[in-house]
Each structure stands twice: as C-alpha cells, then as structure tokens.
Amino acid sequence: MKKGLAFLFAVIMLAPLLLVGCGRQYTYGIVERDNALTGGNLSFVYDEATHTATFGGEGEAVLFYEADEGLGRVAGNRIGFKIYAPCDVTDYSKAKLNFQGEEITGGAFMQTVYGQVMNYFVLTPIVSEDNRQFEVKVTWTQDAEAQVYTIKVADGTKFVAGE
C-alpha cells in the first residue's frame, strides 16, 4: 500500500513537468519581408513547418546598399525581414535575440514606433555568396525555449556589385 501511494505521489509530482516540459513552448511567430523590401524585388517564401524564410531565386538579384553612418550601416548586399512575436507573448522585457554572434537582451531589439513597442522586430543583414544562410534565435521569455528561424538566399540568386 505504501509503495502504491509513493508511486502515485511521484506520478502526481512529475505530471506537470511531463505535460509542460522544462521550458515554456510558444507557437512560432511569422516571418515576413520588411516594409522597405530591403534587397529589392525578390521572391519570398516562408515555410511555417520548418521556420525557414527563403529570398530570391534563379535570375533574381539582391541589391547593394552604400554605407550610411547615420543608420550605422556598412556597405553590402542586404535583405530585410520582420519576425513577429507569438500572439501569447505581450511582455518583451525578458526577450533575447541571438543573431550572427551578437546577443541582445531585455527586448531591446523589438521595433518601437512613436514610443510604442511593437510585436515584431526587423533585421537587414548583409548577405553574400559566402553568407547565404544563417539562423536567428529568439527566446521570448526567461523560462521559454528558444525558437530558431532559418533565413536563406536561394541558389541561383545573384548579388549586385557595389560601386
């Protein structure tokens, strides 16, 4: 009897961990092109099942952007995209972004419009023949599991040369 009660107690104590997991799982947000269509008139496909955004295609070309000190931008071919937070995340103060070797914490990467924090962020990374694919890793809250988005430039896409 005591063994049965001990087993039942153990199951009751472990059940929440098994059902919820160790970290909070949110549904993935959506990836879209940025409003400025950085990179030019490129094809864009977002696969929600694999969380992969693909830019360009055969015969298409990624535009080159000159350096702009005012924007803190170095010269190079760029693409632009937005990643929306999952609907059930409303507090971004603990959000963390890992991207191309940089970590930004405290939700400081979220887009702000007229002082209002939006539910998305925008990235405009440099891409090249040698840098066609990379990952964006976002942790929405302190106890959440990280979400990984793959961003890539399709094979056959060219890169406009700078002047």
C-alpha positions in Angstrom: 0.0 0.0 0.0 2.8 2.4 0.9 4.6 1.7 -2.3 1.4 2.3 -4.3 0.9 5.7 -2.6 4.6 6.6 -3.1 4.3 5.8 -6.8 1.0 7.7 -7.1 2.6 10.7 -5.3 5.6 10.6 -7.7 3.4 10.5 -10.7 1.3 13.4 -9.4 4.5 15.5 -8.8 6.1 14.7 -12.2 2.9 15.0 -14.3 3.1 18.9 -14.6 6.8 18.6 -15.7 6.0 16.0 -18.3 3.0 17.9 -19.6 4.5 21.3 -19.7 8.2 20.5 -20.2 11.1 22.3 -18.5 10.7 25.5 -20.6 7.7 27.3 -21.9 6.9 26.5 -25.5 5.2 29.2 -27.6 3.8 28.9 -31.0 6.3 30.3 -33.5 5.8 33.8 -34.9 5.7 34.6 -38.6 8.5 35.9 -40.8 7.6 38.5 -43.5 9.6 40.8 -45.7 10.3 44.2 -44.2 8.2 47.2 -45.3 11.1 48.7 -47.3 11.6 45.5 -49.2 15.3 45.6 -48.4 17.2 43.6 -51.1 14.9 44.6 -53.9 12.1 42.9 -55.7 12.9 39.4 -54.6 10.7 36.3 -54.3 10.0 35.4 -50.7 8.6 32.3 -49.2 8.2 31.5 -45.5 7.7 27.8 -44.6 5.9 27.7 -41.3 6.6 24.0 -40.8 10.4 24.4 -40.9 10.5 28.1 -39.8 12.6 28.9 -42.9 12.4 32.1 -44.9 13.8 32.0 -48.4 14.7 35.1 -50.5 15.3 35.2 -54.3 15.6 32.6 -56.9 17.0 31.9 -60.3 17.8 35.1 -62.2 16.9 37.4 -59.3 19.5 39.7 -57.6 20.0 41.1 -54.1 20.6 44.9 -54.2 23.8 46.5 -52.9 23.5 49.3 -50.3 26.1 52.0 -49.7 27.4 52.7 -46.2 25.2 55.1 -44.2 26.9 56.3 -40.9 23.6 57.9 -39.8 21.9 54.5 -39.8 25.0 52.7 -38.6 25.0 50.6 -41.8 28.1 49.3 -43.5 28.1 48.8 -47.3 26.9 45.4 -48.7 24.1 43.4 -50.2 21.2 43.2 -47.8 17.9 41.5 -47.3 15.2 42.6 -44.8 12.7 40.7 -42.8 10.4 41.0 -39.8 9.8 38.4 -37.2 6.5 38.7 -35.3 6.3 37.5 -31.7 3.8 34.7 -30.9 0.4 36.0 -30.1 0.6 34.9 -26.5 3.7 36.9 -25.8 3.0 40.5 -24.7 5.9 41.4 -22.4 9.2 41.6 -24.3 11.3 42.8 -21.3 12.9 39.3 -21.0 13.2 38.6 -24.7 16.6 37.7 -26.0 17.9 37.7 -29.6 21.0 35.8 -30.8 22.0 36.7 -34.3 25.3 36.5 -36.2 27.3 36.3 -33.0 25.6 39.1 -31.2 23.2 38.7 -28.2 20.6 41.4 -27.5 18.7 41.1 -24.2 15.8 42.9 -22.5 13.7 43.0 -25.6 15.8 46.0 -26.9 15.6 44.6 -30.4 11.8 44.9 -30.7 10.6 47.6 -33.1 9.4 50.8 -31.5 7.0 53.2 -33.3 6.2 56.5 -31.7 7.4 55.2 -28.3 5.1 52.1 -28.5 6.9 48.7 -28.5 5.6 46.7 -31.4 5.1 42.9 -31.6 7.9 42.4 -34.2 11.5 43.2 -34.9 13.3 44.0 -38.2 16.7 42.7 -39.4 18.6 43.8 -42.5 21.7 41.6 -42.6 24.4 41.6 -45.2 24.3 38.5 -47.4 26.8 37.3 -50.0 27.8 34.2 -51.9 29.6 33.0 -48.7 26.8 34.0 -46.4 23.6 32.7 -47.9 22.1 31.0 -44.9 22.0 31.8 -41.2 19.9 31.4 -38.1 18.0 33.8 -35.9 17.4 32.5 -32.4 14.8 34.2 -30.2 13.9 33.4 -26.6 10.6 35.3 -25.8 10.6 35.0 -22.0 13.1 33.9 -19.4 11.7 30.5 -19.0 10.8 29.8 -22.6 12.5 27.5 -25.1 14.5 29.3 -27.8 12.9 29.5 -31.3 15.2 29.1 -34.2 14.4 30.6 -37.6 16.5 29.9 -40.7 17.0 32.6 -43.2 18.5 31.9 -46.6 19.1 33.2 -50.1 18.0 30.7 -52.7 20.6 29.1 -55.1 20.7 30.9 -58.4 20.2 34.3 -56.8 22.9 36.9 -57.8 24.4 39.7 -55.8 24.5 43.2 -57.4 28.1 44.5 -57.2 28.9 47.7 -55.3 30.5 50.7 -57.0 
